[in-house]
Amino acid sequence: MVLSSVSICDGRWLLAEDRLFGLWHFCTTTNRSAPTCFRDLGQAHVPGLAMGMGLVRSVGALAVVAAIFGLELLMVSQVCEDKHSRPKWVMGSILLLVSFVLSSGGLLGFVILLRNQVTLIGFTLMFWCEFTASFLFFLNAISGLHINSITHPWEQPWKF
């Protein structure tokens, strides 16, 4: 969750030639001078970039929020063991799975928007942090659901 939050806040995900593409701004460098950054993503001259990045930012932020609530439910289900603990555990795992889907969607949206500039070595550390966070959301969600199915194989978690 922290990895994803830092990656979204920094947002500099792709270096392509003399341009740096981010979720929040676009930068250019010429002759090894200090980068000139613009908040208006339309100045990057990539069709649909401004609107698309707004969507990518929103999906990424929602992924972090879903992960926060999912982890909170997982922790509460372990601290307060009662008849509602199991449904909380399942809901927390499902929210982490939703977080994975949202995070992956944001990454995919970013790559699709900048498909003409993308190279494998052009992705920055922040992009790979978000990629790793998305993968960890998936692992946590699947392991939580699997643990639930092992400990209560024939019960339905939503029945109180």
C-alpha positions in Angstrom: 0.0 0.0 0.0 2.8 2.4 0.8 4.6 1.4 -2.3 1.6 2.2 -4.4 0.9 5.5 -2.6 4.4 6.8 -3.1 4.3 5.7 -6.8 1.1 7.5 -7.4 2.2 10.7 -5.6 5.5 10.9 -7.4 4.0 9.8 -10.7 7.1 10.0 -12.9 6.7 6.7 -14.7 8.2 6.9 -18.2 11.4 8.4 -19.6 11.3 8.5 -23.4 14.2 10.3 -25.2 14.2 13.8 -23.8 10.7 13.6 -22.2 9.6 12.5 -18.8 5.9 11.4 -18.6 4.2 11.4 -15.3 0.7 11.1 -13.9 0.7 14.7 -12.8 3.0 16.5 -15.2 5.1 16.3 -18.3 8.7 17.3 -18.5 11.2 18.0 -21.3 14.9 18.5 -21.2 17.1 20.0 -23.9 20.9 20.0 -24.0 21.2 18.6 -20.5 19.6 21.6 -18.9 17.2 21.5 -16.0 13.9 19.9 -16.9 11.0 22.1 -17.9 7.8 20.7 -16.5 4.2 21.4 -17.5 1.1 20.6 -15.6 -0.9 20.9 -18.8 -0.4 17.4 -20.2 -1.8 18.6 -23.6 1.6 20.2 -24.2 3.0 16.7 -24.6 1.3 16.4 -28.0 0.0 13.0 -27.2 -3.7 12.6 -28.1 -6.0 12.0 -25.1 -3.2 12.2 -22.6 -4.7 14.8 -20.3 -8.0 13.1 -19.9 -6.4 9.6 -19.8 -4.0 10.5 -17.1 -6.9 11.9 -15.0 -8.5 8.5 -15.3 -5.2 6.7 -14.5 -4.7 8.9 -11.4 -8.3 8.3 -10.2 -8.1 4.5 -10.7 -4.7 4.4 -8.9 -6.0 6.4 -6.0 -9.1 4.2 -5.7 -6.8 1.2 -5.6 -5.0 2.6 -2.6 -8.2 3.4 -0.8 -9.6 -0.1 -1.5 -6.3 -1.6 -0.2 -6.5 0.6 3.0 -10.1 -0.7 3.8 -9.2 -4.2 2.8 -6.2 -4.4 5.1 -8.2 -2.7 7.9 -10.9 -5.4 7.6 -8.3 -8.1 7.7 -6.7 -6.7 10.8 -10.0 -6.1 12.6 -11.1 -9.7 11.8 -8.0 -11.0 13.6 -8.2 -8.6 16.6 -11.9 -8.9 17.3 -12.8 -12.6 16.9 -16.5 -13.0 16.9 -19.2 -14.4 14.6 -18.5 -11.6 12.1 -14.7 -12.2 11.9 -14.9 -14.5 8.9 -17.1 -12.3 6.7 -14.7 -9.4 7.5 -11.8 -11.5 6.5 -13.4 -12.4 3.2 -14.5 -8.8 2.5 -11.0 -7.6 3.2 -9.5 -10.1 0.8 -12.1 -9.1 -1.8 -11.2 -5.5 -1.4 -7.6 -6.3 -1.9 -8.5 -8.1 -5.1 -10.5 -5.0 -6.2 -7.4 -3.0 -5.4 -5.3 -5.3 -7.7 -7.8 -4.9 -10.5 -7.8 -1.1 -10.2 -4.1 -0.8 -9.9 -3.5 -3.1 -12.9 -6.1 -1.1 -14.8 -4.2 2.1 -14.1 -0.9 0.6 -15.2 -2.4 -0.8 -18.3 -4.1 2.6 -19.1 -0.8 4.4 -18.7 0.9 2.0 -21.1 -1.9 2.2 -23.6 -1.9 6.0 -23.5 1.8 6.2 -24.1 2.2 3.1 -26.3 4.2 4.9 -29.0 6.8 6.1 -26.4 7.1 3.0 -24.3 10.3 1.0 -24.1 11.1 -1.6 -21.5 14.1 0.4 -20.2 12.2 3.6 -20.3 10.0 2.7 -17.3 11.2 4.4 -14.1 11.6 3.0 -10.7 8.2 4.5 -9.7 6.5 2.6 -12.5 8.1 -0.7 -11.3 7.1 0.2 -7.7 3.4 0.4 -8.8 3.8 -2.8 -10.8 5.2 -4.6 -7.7 2.4 -3.1 -5.5 -0.2 -4.4 -7.8 1.3 -7.8 -7.8 1.5 -7.8 -4.0 -2.2 -6.7 -3.8 -3.0 -9.8 -5.9 -0.9 -12.1 -3.7 -2.4 -10.8 -0.5 -5.9 -11.2 -1.8 -5.5 -14.7 -3.2 -3.7 -15.9 -0.1 -6.4 -14.4 2.2 -9.1 -16.2 0.2 -7.2 -19.4 0.1 -6.6 -19.3 3.9 -10.3 -18.8 4.3 -11.1 -21.8 2.1 -8.7 -24.0 4.0 -9.9 -23.1 7.4 -13.6 -23.2 6.6 -14.0 -25.3 3.4 -17.7 -26.0 3.4 -19.2 -22.9 5.1 -20.5 -19.8 3.4 -18.8 -16.7 4.9 -21.8 -14.4 4.3 -24.2 -16.4 6.5 -24.3 -15.0 10.0 
